[in-house]
Amino acid sequence: MTHLSPLAMLAAPTLPQAHRQGINALAAARLQVEIAPYPDMGVGDLIELFWNNCFAASTRLAAADIGQPSSLRVPESFVRNGATRIHYRVMQVGHGPARSAITRVQVKTDCPGGQPSLLCGEENQNLAPVTLPEMIRRHGVNSRQIRRGVPLAIDPYLNMAVDDEITLRWGDSRLDLPRIEAHDVGRPVQVWVPPALIQEAGDDHRLDVTYCILDWVGNNSRWAPARTLSIAALNPATAATTLSAYQPRRPGSPCEPG
């Protein structure tokens, strides 16, 4: 005899690839939803996955699946930018359908600076090089400027958004900038490169300055085209004083594309 009463509400599905409760472009291309074992799992149970209330995938349980998490692949065509609701239901012989709680997640597949071309390796040609004063671009950084620090700007970029995190690379040294706030979106990012960072990188006739961006769901821009500068040597005594006051870059930088 068929029991028409549904099972108790099932646990919400999970997304192991989510980053801060969001789905980025990399995860969207091969997204898996995981469903925990539930009471009275049985051979032949049908699990149906719904993405924004649209049927997306299903699986029928075999003997080896009992007591194990079930993983269902979400077709990439379903994964679109914006707020998303995910749930599943279980169909069992002799029972009415059992429905899960809902998982809510944000999808963001728009990379900062646009999607980098795979042909350009680690460089994103959609990003502009850093902007520097004309005298520094032409003649490089002299010892007086090293002691004062150097101003530069990062132009607004495609898909600029709140909570973007920018890492500036000055030679082999790096500086993590404050996260983008609402009033920063669409405006140049003004940066003052501190003297200690310049000194840490050392003098170099061909020092590359570039940056990369990581958004809040983990989309990575890759590095912008580099600006090449000449950096003068600094008096060793002055260098020691400058470096003694230097606070090293915080660990775990958000932007590490290689």
Stockholm file with secondary structure:
# STOCKHOLM 1.0

chainA/1-258         MTHLSPLAMLAAPTLPQAHRQGINALAAARLQVEIAPYPDMGVGDLIELFWNNCFAASTRLAAADIGQPSSLRVPESFVRNGATRIHYRVMQVGHGPARSAITRVQVKTDCPGGQPSLLCGEENQNLAPVTLPEMIRRHGVNSRQIRRGVPLAIDPYLNMAVDDEITLRWGDSRLDLPRIEAHDVGRPVQVWVPPALIQEAGDDHRLDVTYCILDWVGNNSRWAPARTLSIAALNPATAATTLSAYQPRRPGSPCEPG
#=GR chainA/1-258 SS CCBCSCCCCBCCCBCTTCBTTEECHHHHTTCEEEECCCTTCCTTCEEEEEETTEEEEEEECCGGGTTSCEEEECCGGGCCSEEEEEEEEEECTTBCCEEBCCEEEEECCCCTTSCCCGGGTTBCTTSCCCBCCHHHHHHCBCHHHHHHCEEEEECCCTTCCTTCEEEEEETTEEEECCCCCGGGTTSCEEEEECHHHHHHHCCEEEEEEEEEEECTTCCBCCBCCCEEEEECCCCHHHHHHHHHTCCCCCSSCSCCCC
#=GC SS_cons         CCBCSCCCCBCCCBCTTCBTTEECHHHHTTCEEEECCCTTCCTTCEEEEEETTEEEEEEECCGGGTTSCEEEECCGGGCCSEEEEEEEEEECTTBCCEEBCCEEEEECCCCTTSCCCGGGTTBCTTSCCCBCCHHHHHHCBCHHHHHHCEEEEECCCTTCCTTCEEEEEETTEEEECCCCCGGGTTSCEEEEECHHHHHHHCCEEEEEEEEEEECTTCCBCCBCCCEEEEECCCCHHHHHHHHHTCCCCCSSCSCCCC
//
